[in-house]
Amino acid sequence: MNRKKLEETAFDALDELKIELPSWGFANTGTRFGKFMQPSAATNIEEKIEDAAFVHQLTGACPTVAVHVAWDFQTGGENAEAVKAMAEKHGISIGSINPTLFEEQRYKYGSLGNPDPDIRAAAKDHIKDSIEIGRRTGSRDIVLWFADGSNYPGSANIRKRKEWFEEGLRKCAAKLSPGQRILLEYKPFEPALYHTDIADWGMSCLMSRKCGPSAKVLVDTGHHYTSQNIEQIVAWLLSEQMLGGFHFNDRKYADDDLTLGSIDPYQMFRILNEIFSFAWDTGEMPDIGYMIDQSHNLKNKLEAAVQTVDMAQHLWVKAAIVDRAALSRFQDAADLVQAEECLRSAFFSETGSLIRAWRRSRKLPEDPLEALRKSGYLDRITTDRAERNIPAESSYI
């Protein structure tokens, strides 16, 4: 592929890639063992939106911000229109709506899988309220992740819980407005350590299908067992027209919430390769929501977001410039070495100059991380927010 064609392909691909930022990624969050406060962390929904909008200004790739209902909205979503207006004021939009079905004490034994019918009803009501919030904010996707499961053999009736989930999800899906979707996430373990009610892509796919055509599977790249072939899962879901979205992160062991590509960029490239392969074979890019789901205790939150977006753009371009015609010929001829080298050559291609050229043409900073550090934005928000994040009497160092 000559330089002109490479540039055209890269520019078209970068124009198409839109990555949703998580509101919670800009706030102080912790682990089971503790929380390390950051003086610059967002302390309310407007500050989260302001941070997300600044990342979008730097990268040109993040026009929406995902929100968590319990963390970003007043009870009943009374401020939904106000939150939408905040986002519009900062030049972005509200993206996916994430119901919060795991914090309240009543969800100790589950939400839609809880043996108490009143708690199951409360969980359904919360999801329906979230769908209504999405309607009022103009959001398409309702992202559902459930902590439901059990910790000990014999402590829960797995089949009954499956039936409760099917019934609850169907009733919630019936409340979707035209154009809205449910994206159903899965996770093999944590916090439930014996069984999780929606533990893998097959369970999510089965549940989604029972909800009708407006429900799809969401793949979180951290929600898999070590060494699992995620790109095969993606290929199967694409083949079945059931892939609705991604949560981008990286992990060494489990759901580590690391910045994208910090551990295994080749894995993410292989996943994106399946998406471009599907587009090559069908003539159309699949309708997938690309989202970040990361919470950082140690890295600065805006810097981590910029790092992830930058890495996603590099890997996206690498997948876009694979020589599909040649790869297809090698695969059909069972030429294993040439097929692998065709893929590897794209991964190891130097994409920095292409991305910098695209950024120049779109009047974006060539190095968004450096631009963030030189902008003075981090200094300003640290000064503005430090007292709210870290009271003067604290022992923060």
SULQUI-V836013 format. One record per pair of residues at least 4 apart in sequence whose C-alpha atoms are under 8 Angstrom apart, sorted by sequence separation. I is the first residue (numbers start at 1). J is the second residue. If there is no record, write none. Layout:
BEGIN
I_J / I_J
END
This chain:
BEGIN
1_5 / 2_6 / 3_7 / 4_8 / 5_9 / 6_10 / 7_11 / 8_12 / 9_13 / 10_14 / 11_15 / 12_16 / 13_17 / 21_25 / 22_26 / 23_27 / 24_28 / 25_29 / 30_34 / 31_35 / 37_41 / 43_47 / 44_48 / 45_49 / 46_50 / 47_51 / 48_52 / 49_53 / 50_54 / 51_55 / 52_56 / 53_57 / 54_58 / 55_59 / 56_60 / 67_71 / 68_72 / 69_73 / 70_74 / 73_77 / 74_78 / 79_83 / 80_84 / 81_85 / 82_86 / 83_87 / 84_88 / 85_89 / 86_90 / 87_91 / 88_92 / 103_107 / 104_108 / 106_110 / 107_111 / 109_113 / 110_114 / 116_120 / 117_121 / 118_122 / 119_123 / 120_124 / 121_125 / 122_126 / 123_127 / 124_128 / 125_129 / 126_130 / 127_131 / 128_132 / 129_133 / 130_134 / 131_135 / 132_136 / 133_137 / 134_138 / 135_139 / 151_155 / 157_161 / 158_162 / 159_163 / 160_164 / 161_165 / 162_166 / 163_167 / 164_168 / 165_169 / 166_170 / 167_171 / 168_172 / 169_173 / 170_174 / 171_175 / 172_176 / 176_180 / 189_193 / 192_196 / 195_199 / 199_203 / 200_204 / 201_205 / 202_206 / 203_207 / 204_208 / 205_209 / 206_210 / 207_211 / 208_212 / 209_213 / 211_215 / 219_223 / 224_228 / 229_233 / 230_234 / 231_235 / 232_236 / 233_237 / 234_238 / 235_239 / 236_240 / 237_241 / 238_242 / 251_255 / 252_256 / 258_262 / 261_265 / 264_268 / 265_269 / 266_270 / 267_271 / 268_272 / 269_273 / 270_274 / 271_275 / 272_276 / 273_277 / 274_278 / 275_279 / 276_280 / 277_281 / 278_282 / 279_283 / 280_284 / 296_300 / 299_303 / 300_304 / 301_305 / 302_306 / 303_307 / 304_308 / 305_309 / 306_310 / 307_311 / 308_312 / 309_313 / 310_314 / 311_315 / 312_316 / 313_317 / 314_318 / 315_319 / 316_320 / 317_321 / 318_322 / 323_327 / 324_328 / 325_329 / 326_330 / 327_331 / 328_332 / 329_333 / 330_334 / 331_335 / 335_339 / 336_340 / 337_341 / 338_342 / 339_343 / 340_344 / 341_345 / 342_346 / 343_347 / 344_348 / 345_349 / 351_355 / 352_356 / 353_357 / 354_358 / 355_359 / 356_360 / 357_361 / 358_362 / 359_363 / 360_364 / 364_368 / 367_371 / 368_372 / 369_373 / 370_374 / 371_375 / 372_376 / 373_377 / 376_380 / 377_381 / 378_382 / 379_383 / 380_384 / 381_385 / 382_386 / 385_389 / 386_390 / 387_391 / 390_394 / 1_6 / 24_29 / 30_35 / 42_47 / 43_48 / 56_61 / 67_72 / 68_73 / 70_75 / 73_78 / 74_79 / 87_92 / 88_93 / 102_107 / 109_114 / 110_115 / 114_119 / 115_120 / 134_139 / 135_140 / 150_155 / 156_161 / 176_181 / 189_194 / 198_203 / 199_204 / 237_242 / 238_243 / 250_255 / 251_256 / 260_265 / 261_266 / 279_284 / 296_301 / 299_304 / 322_327 / 330_335 / 331_336 / 359_364 / 360_365 / 372_377 / 373_378 / 381_386 / 386_391 / 387_392 / 29_35 / 30_36 / 42_48 / 56_62 / 73_79 / 87_93 / 101_107 / 102_108 / 109_115 / 114_120 / 134_140 / 150_156 / 189_195 / 190_196 / 198_204 / 209_215 / 224_230 / 237_243 / 250_256 / 251_257 / 278_284 / 279_285 / 295_301 / 330_336 / 359_365 / 360_366 / 365_371 / 372_378 / 390_396 / 28_35 / 29_36 / 55_62 / 56_63 / 73_80 / 87_94 / 107_114 / 112_119 / 113_120 / 134_141 / 188_195 / 189_196 / 208_215 / 209_216 / 250_257 / 251_258 / 261_268 / 278_285 / 279_286 / 359_366 / 28_36 / 29_37 / 69_77 / 102_110 / 111_119 / 112_120 / 134_142 / 188_196 / 208_216 / 249_257 / 250_258 / 278_286 / 296_304 / 330_338 / 331_339 / 28_37 / 42_51 / 53_62 / 84_93 / 102_111 / 111_120 / 112_121 / 173_182 / 187_196 / 208_217 / 221_230 / 234_243 / 249_258 / 250_259 / 276_285 / 330_339 / 357_366 / 28_38 / 52_62 / 53_63 / 73_83 / 84_94 / 101_111 / 188_198 / 189_199 / 249_259 / 250_260 / 275_285 / 356_366 / 83_94 / 112_123 / 131_142 / 187_198 / 188_199 / 205_216 / 249_260 / 250_261 / 252_263 / 275_286 / 355_366 / 356_367 / 107_119 / 111_123 / 112_124 / 130_142 / 186_198 / 187_199 / 188_200 / 205_217 / 248_260 / 249_261 / 250_262 / 251_263 / 327_339 / 28_41 / 52_65 / 106_119 / 185_198 / 186_199 / 187_200 / 204_217 / 250_263 / 27_41 / 28_42 / 186_200 / 250_264 / 26_41 / 27_42 / 28_43 / 186_201 / 327_342 / 26_42 / 27_43 / 49_65 / 201_217 / 326_342 / 327_343 / 186_203 / 186_204 / 201_219 / 185_204 / 323_342 / 184_204 / 217_237 / 322_342 / 27_48 / 322_343 / 23_45 / 26_48 / 101_123 / 323_346 / 24_48 / 184_208 / 200_224 / 219_243 / 322_346 / 23_48 / 26_51 / 217_242 / 218_243 / 221_246 / 321_346 / 23_49 / 26_52 / 216_242 / 217_243 / 218_244 / 219_245 / 220_246 / 221_247 / 222_248 / 226_252 / 45_72 / 65_92 / 67_94 / 99_126 / 216_243 / 217_244 / 218_245 / 219_246 / 220_247 / 221_248 / 222_249 / 226_253 / 319_346 / 44_72 / 63_91 / 64_92 / 65_93 / 66_94 / 67_95 / 69_97 / 99_127 / 216_244 / 217_245 / 218_246 / 219_247 / 220_248 / 221_249 / 222_250 / 225_253 / 226_254 / 318_346 / 319_347 / 23_52 / 63_92 / 64_93 / 65_94 / 66_95 / 67_96 / 68_97 / 69_98 / 70_99 / 215_244 / 216_245 / 218_247 / 220_249 / 221_250 / 222_251 / 225_254 / 318_347 / 22_52 / 63_93 / 64_94 / 65_95 / 66_96 / 67_97 / 68_98 / 69_99 / 70_100 / 224_254 / 21_52 / 64_95 / 65_96 / 66_97 / 67_98 / 68_99 / 69_100 / 99_130 / 184_215 / 223_254 / 224_255 / 318_349 / 66_98 / 68_100 / 98_130 / 182_214 / 183_215 / 184_216 / 185_217 / 186_218 / 201_233 / 222_254 / 223_255 / 315_347 / 97_130 / 181_214 / 182_215 / 183_216 / 184_217 / 185_218 / 186_219 / 222_255 / 318_351 / 53_87 / 97_131 / 114_148 / 180_214 / 181_215 / 182_216 / 183_217 / 184_218 / 185_219 / 186_220 / 222_256 / 317_351 / 111_146 / 113_148 / 162_197 / 179_214 / 181_216 / 183_218 / 185_220 / 188_223 / 222_257 / 259_294 / 97_133 / 112_148 / 113_149 / 161_197 / 187_223 / 188_224 / 231_267 / 257_293 / 258_294 / 46_83 / 49_86 / 50_87 / 53_90 / 97_134 / 110_147 / 111_148 / 174_211 / 186_223 / 187_224 / 188_225 / 205_242 / 234_271 / 238_275 / 257_294 / 314_351 / 45_83 / 49_87 / 53_91 / 96_134 / 110_148 / 142_180 / 144_182 / 169_207 / 173_211 / 257_295 / 258_296 / 314_352 / 53_92 / 109_148 / 110_149 / 140_179 / 141_180 / 142_181 / 143_182 / 144_183 / 145_184 / 146_185 / 158_197 / 173_212 / 231_270 / 235_274 / 257_296 / 46_86 / 50_90 / 109_149 / 140_180 / 141_181 / 142_182 / 143_183 / 144_184 / 145_185 / 146_186 / 170_210 / 231_271 / 234_274 / 235_275 / 238_278 / 21_62 / 46_87 / 49_90 / 109_150 / 139_180 / 140_181 / 141_182 / 142_183 / 143_184 / 144_185 / 145_186 / 151_192 / 152_193 / 153_194 / 166_207 / 170_211 / 173_214 / 230_271 / 234_275 / 314_355 / 19_61 / 20_62 / 23_65 / 97_139 / 135_177 / 141_183 / 143_185 / 150_192 / 151_193 / 152_194 / 169_211 / 170_212 / 173_215 / 246_288 / 248_290 / 313_355 / 18_61 / 19_62 / 20_63 / 21_64 / 22_65 / 23_66 / 24_67 / 94_137 / 96_139 / 99_142 / 147_190 / 149_192 / 150_193 / 151_194 / 231_274 / 235_278 / 244_287 / 245_288 / 246_289 / 247_290 / 248_291 / 249_292 / 272_315 / 276_319 / 17_61 / 18_62 / 19_63 / 20_64 / 21_65 / 22_66 / 23_67 / 24_68 / 94_138 / 95_139 / 96_140 / 97_141 / 98_142 / 99_143 / 101_145 / 102_146 / 124_168 / 128_172 / 131_175 / 147_191 / 148_192 / 149_193 / 150_194 / 151_195 / 166_210 / 244_288 / 245_289 / 246_290 / 247_291 / 248_292 / 249_293 / 272_316 / 276_320 / 280_324 / 18_63 / 19_64 / 20_65 / 21_66 / 22_67 / 23_68 / 94_139 / 95_140 / 96_141 / 97_142 / 98_143 / 99_144 / 101_146 / 102_147 / 124_169 / 127_172 / 131_176 / 147_192 / 149_194 / 150_195 / 166_211 / 243_288 / 244_289 / 245_290 / 246_291 / 247_292 / 248_293 / 249_294 / 259_304 / 15_61 / 20_66 / 95_141 / 96_142 / 97_143 / 98_144 / 101_147 / 115_161 / 149_195 / 150_196 / 245_291 / 246_292 / 247_293 / 248_294 / 259_305 / 269_315 / 273_319 / 24_71 / 96_143 / 114_161 / 124_171 / 128_175 / 149_196 / 260_307 / 261_308 / 268_315 / 269_316 / 272_319 / 273_320 / 277_324 / 113_161 / 120_168 / 124_172 / 148_196 / 149_197 / 238_286 / 259_307 / 260_308 / 112_161 / 113_162 / 147_196 / 148_197 / 259_308 / 269_318 / 270_319 / 148_198 / 261_311 / 265_315 / 269_319 / 113_164 / 146_197 / 260_311 / 77_129 / 112_164 / 113_165 / 146_198 / 260_312 / 76_129 / 77_130 / 80_133 / 84_137 / 112_165 / 83_137 / 81_136 / 77_133 / 80_136 / 81_137 / 112_168 / 80_137 / 310_368 / 249_308 / 69_130 / 183_244 / 183_245 / 306_368 / 307_369 / 306_369 / 303_369 / 303_372 / 20_95 / 143_218 / 269_347 / 266_347 / 113_197 / 55_302 / 59_306 / 61_309 / 55_305 / 59_309 / 51_302 / 55_306 / 59_310 / 38_297 / 37_297 / 41_301 / 36_297 / 35_297 / 36_298 / 38_300 / 30_295 / 29_295 / 29_296 / 30_297 / 25_293 / 29_297 / 20_289 / 22_291 / 25_294 / 26_295 / 28_297 / 19_289 / 20_290 / 21_291 / 22_292 / 25_295 / 19_290 / 20_291 / 21_292 / 22_293 / 24_295 / 25_296 / 18_290 / 19_291 / 20_292 / 21_293 / 22_294 / 19_292 / 27_301 / 26_301 / 25_301 / 26_302 / 21_305 / 19_309 / 17_313 / 14_313 / 17_316 / 14_316 / 13_316 / 14_317 / 13_317 / 60_364 / 59_364 / 58_364 / 59_365 / 10_317 / 13_320 / 57_364 / 58_365 / 59_368 / 10_320 / 58_368 / 9_320 / 10_321 / 9_321 / 58_371 / 58_372 / 6_321 / 1_323 / 40_378 / 40_381 / 41_382 / 40_382 / 43_385 / 11_354 / 39_382 / 40_383 / 42_385 / 10_354 / 11_355 / 14_358 / 39_383 / 40_384 / 41_385 / 10_355 / 40_385 / 43_388 / 39_385 / 40_386 / 43_389 / 7_354 / 11_358 / 39_386 / 6_354 / 10_358 / 38_386 / 39_387 / 41_389 / 39_388 / 40_389 / 39_389 / 38_389 / 39_390 / 37_389 / 38_390 / 37_390 / 37_396
END
